[in-house]
Amino acid sequence: MRIDKLLWFLRLAKTRPLAQALAEEGHIRLNGRRVDRAHQKIAVGDVLTVPIAAGVRVIEVLSIPVRRGPAGEAQGCYRVLDGRPVDPIAAAHSNGA
């Protein structure tokens, strides 16, 4: 699947043209290498570094979605690797705070 379509399906970009622009401007990394083509192919197991409004998101692709579905469905297709806690309250308790 193309990287622009994947970003749109995973709801990391609001529109496909925005996903295309993000890829073509070189803001995305695929397995550590800079992407400069919107038609770059993505496979299961690839690691993407994507700038989003809240910062930079590092994800591993677990499965290729077949459509742009609800957010829950999209989130099931990738795993976040950037170390952000899912539940900030639980993270504070595990750190001894």
Buried (B, 14 or more C-beta within 10 A) or exposed (E): BBBBBBBBBBBBBEEBEBBBBBBBEEBBBBEEEEBEEBEBEBEEEBBBBBBEEEEEBBBEBEEBBEEEEEEEBBEBBBEEEEEEEEEEEEEEEEEEE
